[in-house]
Amino acid sequence: MDGNRQNAMVGAAEDVIDYSFIDKELPWEAIQAAGSNMAFRYPEGNKRLAMIGDAVVKLVVLEDLRVADSPRDAGDMQNSLSYIGSNANLDRVGRLNKLEAIVNRNPSQLGAVAANTLTATFEALIGAVYLDSGGTTTRARLVMERLGLWPNRE
């Protein structure tokens, strides 16, 4: 892949999430759809980072719900978490932020970016921020807030 295109795509990802990465390889991996032209380097696309991002989203939401002013029982926390971290919600918030524009897609996939691809990219970006910022949730929380994922404002 052309280094200029890679730099442009990473820069676009940083602009969308309003976070400047120290390790530019992390956002590059995060925007790789399975089967992209970088499959030789990332055979599963962004799935490994997406797994980390999924866990970080859960951790951030649960940390915040646990210390919220209003006491919540475990069932209420689980319901909130299920909605916030759902694929449907991640897809919706991702499209509102135009994340599909930064996905390095599988060349054979034409048309709109599939919901599962967009969801994985969203989670992978959160995972990349978490790793890049030293494994703390502070920056990931800020990115989630910036994108409108958390706190839930509906």
N, C-alpha and C positions, 0 to 999 in steps of 0.2 A: 504494500500500500504506500502511496505517495505520502511522505512525511508532512508535506504542507496540508494535505487533506486531513490527516490524523490530527495535526495541531489545530486546524480549523474546527473539527468536530469536537475535540476536547474543550476548546475555548467556548464553543457554543453551549456545551453541557455545563461548563462552569457559570456561564451567564444565566442560564435557565435556573440553576439551583442557588445562584449567588454565593458560591464557595470557590475559592482558588486552591487547587490541590498542590501539595508539595510534590507528591509522587504522581506524575502525569500518566503513568501506566495504569493506575487504578481507575480513573474515569474512562480510559480507553477500553479497558476490559468491561467496565460496567455498561457500556453502550453497544456491546456486541450481541446481536441476536444469534441464536443457534443457527449454524449453517452459513454465517456471514463469510465474506471473502477473507476473514482472519481465522477461519476454523482450524488452520494448521497450527495456530498459536493458542487458540482458545477453543478446543474441540467441543466443549459444551456451551459455548457462548458465555453469557454472564451468569450462568446458573449458580456457580459457587459463591460469587459475591451476593447474589440474590438471596441465598440461604442465610447469609450473615445479616443482610438488610432486613429480612423478615423477622429475625430474632431481635434486632435492634428496635424495630418499630414496636414490637410487643413490649420490650423492656421499657422504652420511653413512655408508652401509654400507661402501662401498669404502675410504673414509678409515680407518675403524675396523679393517677387515680387514687393511689394509696395515700398520698399526702394532701389530697384535695380537702378544702374546708368542709364540704359536706361528706359525712361518713357514707361509705358505699359498702354494701356487702359483696362477697365474692361473686355471686351470681350477676349482680349489676355490673361489676367490673368486667366479667367475661362477656356480657352482652355488648358493652361499649367496645371492648377489644375486638370482638367478632366483626362488628360493623366497620370500625376504623381500618383494620387490617385485611378486610375482605378484598378479594380480587376485583369485585365490581367497584368498590370505592376507590381502590388504587388506580384502576383503569380510568374512572371518571375524573379524579383529581389530576392524573397524568395528562389526560387530553385537555383539560382546562389550562394546563401549563405548557401545552404543545410539546410534550416530551417525545412524541412520535417523530418530530423533526430531527432529533439527534440520534435515533437508533441506526446503527450500522446494520442494515438488513441483509437477510438471505436474498441473494440476487434473483432467485426463482420466485420469491413472494412479491407479487404485484398488488397494487391497491393499498388499502388502509393497513396499518400495522395491527396485527392481531392483538386482542385483549391480553392473552397470556404473555405475549412478547413485551407489551408495554408495561404490564405489571411486574415482570421480572426485571425490566430495565429500571423502573422506579425503585424497587427493592435493592437492586444492585448498586444504584447511586447512593442510597442511604448507607449500605454496607461499605462502600468505598470511602465515604466521608468519615464513617466511624473508624476505619482502619487508618486513614490518612491523619486523623486528628489524635492519634495515640490510643485508640481503644476506649475512649470515653464517649458518653452519650451527649455531651453538651453541644457540639457542633451539629451532630445528626438531628438533635431536637430543634435547633435553629433552622435547619434546612426543611424539616417537616413543617415547621410553622410558616416559613417563607412560602412554601408551596401550597399551604392551606390544608394539609393533611391532619395536623394536630396543633393546637387543640381544635376540636370539632366546633365549628362556628355555625352549624345549622340549627 
